[in-house]
Amino acid sequence: MESEKSIYTKPFILMCLSSLLFAASFNMLIPDLPEYLSGLGGAEYKGFIIALFTLTAGISRPFSGKLTDRIGRIPVMIVGSMVCLICGFLYPVLTTVSGFLFLRLIHGFSTGFKPTATAAYIADIIPRQRWGEAVGLHGMAFSLGQAMGPALGSYITKIYSIETLFHASSLIALLSVVIIIQLKETLVKRERFKFSLLKIKKNEIIDRNAIPAGIVVVFAYLSYGTILTLIPDRTTQIGIDNKGLFFILFTLSSLAARFIAGKVSDKYGRIKVINLGLTAVTFTIIFIGFADTVFTFTLGGIFYGLSMGILSPALNAWTIDLSHPQHRGKAVATMYIALEIGIGGGALLAGTFYGDELSKIPYIFFFIAALTSLALIYMLSYVKDGKRLANYN
C-alpha cells in the first residue's frame, strides 16, 4: 500500500523547486567563465574552472554526509545554497586569476553539501519501491535548472554584463534557501552542531556498501567534466553564438529520459538500466568527437542528454539501494565523491591535453570514451561473477 501512495507531496515538490534554482545558480556561470578567466589573463587555467570546483565538492562530501546523518538534512542543504549566494557577490570583487581560482575552490562546497542532504531527504520521504521514480523526477527538476542556467546566464552577460550575471546567480541561490527553510526536518535523532563533528574518522569517509556504485560513477562522469571544459570553445569554433546551446539541448533531452529510466529501474532492476546507459554514453562521446557541424553538434547534445538521463537516476537509486538507512548520508556522499573525482578528472585531463589547440578536441573525446567503456566492462564482469549488486536484482 505504501508504494501506491502519491510521491507528489508538498515537501517533494518544494525540494524539486529548490534544486532547480540551486542548479541554475551555479550552472548559469559555466558558459562565460572560460572567456572571463582568459580576460583576467588565465587562459592556461581553463581546466581548473571545473577541476577546482569539483575538488572541494569532493573533499567536503565526508563532512556533509556525516552532518546530514547527525545534525539533519535541512541545515546541510542551507549551507550548500548559501555558499552559492556568497560566491556570486565575491566574483566581481576578487578580479585576479588567483582570486578567481580561490573562489572556484570555495564555490565547490555548495555542491559538496546540498545534493548530499537532498538525496537523503528524498529517500526519507519516498517509499522504497518508488525511489527510482522519485530520483528521476528530482533529476528532471535539477536538469531543468541546468538547462535554464546556461541559457539565462549567456543572455544576461550579452545584454547586461558579467557582473550582473554573478549577482543574478546569488539572487537565485537566495530563492533556493527561502524554499528550503519551509521544509520539515526528516532526521528523527538529531544532534546539536559542535565542531567535534567536523573531525572525520577513516570509517566515516567512505561507505563500503556504495563502493561498486562509486567505481561506475567515476568513469561515467569523466565525460561530463570534459564536456564542461571543452564545449564552450567548441561551440564558438563551430560558429554558434550562444555558448549555452549545447547545455540546453543536453539538459532538456535528459528530462523525459530521467523520468522513464527511473521507473524502468524500479520495475526491471538498476543493473540493466545502468548497462544500457553506459553503452549509450560511450558511443555518444565518440559521436561528439566527430561532430563538426551545427547539426551534428546539436544532435550530440541531444544524444548525450538522453544517455545521461538513462544512467543517472539508476546510479543514484542503486546507491540508496546499497546503503543502510542510518548511513544514507554517508552512502550518498560516497557516490558524490566519486562523481566529483570523475568530473574533476575529466576536466583536468581535457584542460591539460587541450592547451587551447582546437584540433585536439576530437582526440580528447575519443580517449574519454575509451575510459568510460571501462565502467561498462566492470559492470559486465561483476555481474558475470554472480555477485549481487543491488537489492532489486
N, C-alpha and C positions, 0 to 999 in steps of 0.2 A: 504493500500500500504506500510505503514511503517513497518508492521510486516513481509512483504515479502523480505525486504532488507537483504542482507547477513550480518551476525554478524562477519564474518571472516575478520575484518578490521585490519589495521596495529596496531592501539592502543590496540585493544583487544588481538591480538596475542602477542604483546610485554608485555602486562600485564600478560598474562598467563605464558610467559617465565620467567618474573621477579619473579612471585610467585613460580614457580617450583624451582628456585635457592634459594629463601628465605626459602622455606620449607626444602630443602635439607640441608641448612646451619645449622639449629638448630636441625633437626631430626637425623643428622648423629652422633650426640654425644650420643644419648639416650642409645643404647645398651651397651656402655662401661662405662657409668657414675656410675652405681651401684658398679662395681668392682673397679673403680678408687676411689670412696668415701671410700670403705672398706680399700683400700690400705693406705688412709690417716688416717685411724683409726675411721671412722664414719659409720660403718656398720649399727648401730641402727638408722641412719638418712635417710635411703634409701627412705622412704616415702616422705621425704621433697624435693627430687630431682625434682619431678613434682609439688608438692604442692606449694613450694615457687615460682617456675616459674609462675604458674597459678595465684598465689596471686597478684603479681604485674601486671600481664597482666589484671586481673580483675579490680584492683584499677585504672589502667591507662585508662580504657575504657571511662569513662565520659569525661576525658580530651581529648582523641583522637577523640571522637565523636564531641565534641564542636569545636575543632580546625579544624576538617575535614569540618565542616559546615561554619566555619568563615574564616580561612586563606587559605584553599584549600586542595585538595586531595594529590597532589604531595609532598608538604613539609612533611606531616604526614607520607607518605609511606617511604620517605627518612630517617626520624628519626628512624623508625622501623628497617630498614635494617642496619643502621649504628650501632645500639646497638649490633646486632649480630656480626658485624665486630670487634667492640672494645672488646667485651667479649671474643671472640676467642683468642685474644692476651693476655688477662689477666689471663685466667685459669692456664697457666703454671707458672705464676708469684705468684699468691696467692695460695700457696700449703698447707694451713692448713684447717682443717674442717670448721672453722668459715669463712675463706676466701672463700672457695668453696661455702658454703651456701649463703654468701653475693652475690656472683656472680650469683647464680641461681635467687636470687631476682631481680638483675639488668637486667639479661638476659630476664626476663619475659616482660619487657617493649617493647621488639621487637614485640611480637605477640599482645601486647596491642594496638600498633599503626598501623602497616602495614595492617593487614587484615581488620580493620575497614574502613580505607580510600579506600582500594582496592574494597570492596563491594559497596561503594558509587560511586566510579568511574565507575564501570561496569554498575550500574543502570543508570548512566548519559549517557552512550554511546550506550546502547542497548534498542531497542523498548520494551515497557512494555510487549507486548504479547510474547516476546522471553526471558524474564528474567529467567524462569526455565531452558531453554536450555543453556543459557549463563552461569548461575551459575553452571550447571552440567559440562560444558566444562572446565570452570575455575577450578572447583573442581578436574577434571581429571588431569590438569596440577599440581595443588598443591599436589594431591595424588601421582603423579609420582615422585615429589620431595621427598615426604615422603618415597617412596619405594627405590629410589636411595640413599637417605641419609644414612639410617642404614646399607645397604649393603656396600656402599662405605666406610663408617666410620669404620666398622669392618675390612674391608680389609686393610685400611691404618694403623690401630692400629696393626694388626697382622704382616704386612710386615715392617712397619717403627716404629712408637711409638705413644703414646697418645699425646705427644706434637705436633707431626706433624699433628695429627687429628685436634687439636684445631686451628692450623694455616690454615689448609685447609678449615675449617669452615669459617674463616674470609675472605679468598680469594673468596669463593663462594658468601658470602654476599656482597662483593665489586662488583662483577659482576651484582648482582641484582640492586645495586644502579646505576650503569652505564646505565642500561636499563631504569630505572625509569626517569632519568633526560632527556631522549629523548622524553618523553610523553608531550602532551599539556594539560595544566590545564583545567578542565571542570567546575569548580565553577565560575559562572559569577560575582557575587558580593563578591569580596574578601576584606579582611581587612589585614592590616599590623599586624604582631605579636607584641603583647605587653603583659607584664607579668600579667596585669589585666585579660586577657583571661584565666589564669590558676586558677582564683577564680571561683569555681563551686557552683552554687546555687542549692537548693534542686530540683527545677523543671528541672534542666539540667542533672541530673544523669540518670534518667530512662524515657524512652518514654512509657507512659501508654498504647499506642496502641499496643506495641510489647510485653506486659507482657504475654499474652497467649502463644506466641511462646517461651518466656523465660522460662516459667514453664516446658514446654516439654523438652527443651534443657537441663535443669539442670539434670533431671532424666535420660535422654537418654545418657548423656555423663559421668555418673558415671562409666560406664563400660570401657570407654576409659582410664580414669585415673587409674583404676585398672589394665588394661592390660599393660599400660606403666610401672607400678611399679613391677608387678609380672612376666610378660612373660620372661624377661631376665634370671631370676633364674629358671623358669620352663623349659626353653629351655635347660639349662645345665643339669637339673635333668633328662630330657628325653634322653639326650645323643646327642644333636645336637650341632655341633661346632660353627656355625655361629649364633650369637645371633640376627642378623637382619633378619633371615629367615622368622619368623612369620610376621614381619612388611612388608617384601617384598610381601608375599602372600596376606596379608590383603589389602595392597595398590593397587597392580596390579588388584586384583579381583574387587576392587571398581570402577575401571576406566570405564568399559563398563556400569556398573550399574548406575553410576552417570549420564552419558550421556543420557541413556534411561529414567531413572527416571525423569530427568529434563524436557524432552519433554513430558512425560506422564502427569506430574503435570500441565504443560501448557494447556494440552488438557482436562484432566478429573478432575482437581482440586487438590489442595495441600492436603486436609484432607484425602482423600482416600489413597494417597501415603504415607503420614506420618503414618497413622494407620498400613499399611502394613509393613513399615519399623520398627516401634516399636515392632510389633509382632515378626518379624524376629530377631531383636536384642535380645529380651528377651530369645527366645529359643536357640539362638546361644551361649549366655553366659552360659546357663546351659550345653550345649554340650561341651564347652571348659572346664568347671569344671570337666566333666567326662573324658576328653581326657588325656590319659596317655601313648600313644604310638606315635611314629613318624608319623604314618599315620593319626590317629585321631587328633593329634595336628596340623598338617599342614592343614587338612581338616577344622579344627576350624578356622584357619587363613583366609582361603578362604571364608567360610560362613560369618565370621564377616565383611570382606571387602564388600561382596555383600549386607549385611544388612545395613551397614552404608552408602554404596553407594546409596541405595534406599532412606534412610532417610534424609541425609544431604542436598542435593540440594533442596528438597521440603521445609525443615525447613528454609533454607536461603531465598528462594524465597517468602515464606509465610511472613517472617519478613518484606521484602520490600513491599509486598502487603499491609500490615497493616500500613505502615508508610506514613507520609506526605512528599511530595517532598523536602520541606525546612528543614526537620528534619531526612533525611535519615541517616546521620552520627550518630545521637543520637539513632535511632531505631536499627541500626546495632550494635552500642556499647552496647545497652541493651541486645541484643541477645548474644553477645560475653561475656558480664559479666556473664550471665547465663552459658555459655559454660565453662568459667574458674571455676565457682563455682562447676559445675558438675565434670570436670576433676580433679580439686584440691581436691574436697571432696572425689572422688573415690580413689585418690592416698593416701590421709590421712587415710581413712578407711582401705584400703588394707595394708598400711605400719604399721598402729597401731596394727591390728589383726594378721598380718603375723609374725613379730618378728623373721624372719629367720627360721621359722619352716615350712618346705616344705609340711608337711602333712596337714596344714591348708588351702592350696591354693584352693582345690576344694570347700570347705565350704564358702570361701570368695566369690567365683564366684556365688554360689547359692544365697547367700544373696544379692549380687548386682543385680542379675536377678530379684529378688523379688522387689527391689526398682525401677528397670527400668519399670516393669509392671505397676507401679503407673502412669507413663506418659500415657500409653495406656488407663487406667481406666479414667484418667482426660479427655482425648480426647473424648472417647465414651460418657461420661457423659455430656460433654459440648455440643456436637452435639445433643444428645438426648433432651437436654433442648431447642433446637430450636434456639440457638444463632448463628449468622452469623459470622464465624471465618475468612473468607477470601473473598476478593473481587471477586474471581473467582468461589466461591462455592454457 
